[in-house]
Amino acid sequence: MPEENEEKHEEVLFAELHDNDKIVLETENSVYTFTLKDGEKRLGMLEGGRMRTPREAVVTGVIDGETNTAFWGNGVRTGGRALFFVTPPSDDVEGFSRIVTSTLSKIRVEHDHDRRAA
């Protein structure tokens, strides 16, 4: 049963999210959770999929799940493949890695209670 602060969506616009909101992205085989820390920069913590530990990441949008060529950068939506740039798993490596999920089948947003209560 969904929590009171949780909403299911087919499409989530980045402009409608706030710091500390969580986006839960489900594919056929994986679940990713992205906790937004800086909405303006789309920066947050990503966990799930094949990653063993949460990593700092930037979410950029989705690639069309059918053509793999069209990019939509205003948010995430079912039928697309989310695109993230993540920091390396250790301080010994510099740069970023790209993570592209499988096709998204479900999206949930969990809004931060503290921000809503203020």
N, C-alpha and C positions, 0 to 999 in steps of 0.2 A: 504494500500500500504506500503511495507517495506521501512524503512528509508535507507538512503545511507550507514550507518554504520552497517546495520543489514543483517545477512546471515541466511538462513534456512539450517538445517543439519539433516541427519539421524544418524550421529555419530560425536561426538566432543571429540577430544583427549585433555586431560588436558595439555599436553606438548605444545600445540599450543595456549594456552590462556595466557593472560597477565593481570597484575593487573588492576583493574577497568573495565574489560570486564564483561558483564552480560550474563548469560545463562538463557533463559526463557524456562521452561519445562512445557509442557501442557499434561494433562491426560484427560480422558473423562469428569471428573467433576471438575478439579482444574487446576490452573495455579500457578507455583512457579517461583520466580525470585531469582537467586543467583548472587550476585555481588562479584566478586573475589577481595580480598584485599591483599592476600599474595599467589601468585601462587605456590611457592615452597612448602608451607604447605597445599595448597588447602583450605585455610581459607577465609571466607567471611561472608556476611550477607544474610540470607535466609528469604524470606517473601512469603506469600501465603498459599494455602491449608487451614488448620484449625487454623493456627497460627494467633493470633490477632495483634501481633506486630512483626516487624523484629527481628531476633535473630542471634547472632553470630553462625556460623556453619562451619563444615568441611565436604566437599563432598568426599566420598570414592570411588564411582563407581556405577555400576548397578548390580542388581540381575536379572537373566534371568526371564522374565515375564511368561514363560510357566512352567518351572520346579521349580522355586523359590529356586533352589539350586546352580546353577552355578553363580559364581561371576566374574565380569570383572572390574578391577581397573584402567584401563588406561584412562577412560573417561566415557561419558554417551552416550547412543544410544536408538533410538526408539525401542519399543518392550521390553525394560528392565524396571526395577523399581529402581529409583535412591535412594541411601542410604546416609543419612546425620546423623551426630552427632551434636546436637545443645545444646547450653547453656540453663540453666533453665530460665523461664520467669521472675524470680525475683532474687535479691541478697540474699534472705533468704534461698535459696536452693543451695546445691552444687552438682556437678557432671554433667552428660550429659544425654540427652534423645536421643533416636534413632528415626529417621523419615524415613520411607520407603514409597515412593510415590506409587500410582497405576501405571499401565503400561503406559509408555510415548508414546504419539501419535505424538507429534511435538516438535522440539527443534529449538530455534532461538538463535543466538549469536549476541549481540550488542557490537561492539568494542568501546572502549573509544576514543573519538575524540582527547582529549588532548595528549595522548600518541602517536597517529598516526601522529599528526601534528609536533611533536618534531623531 
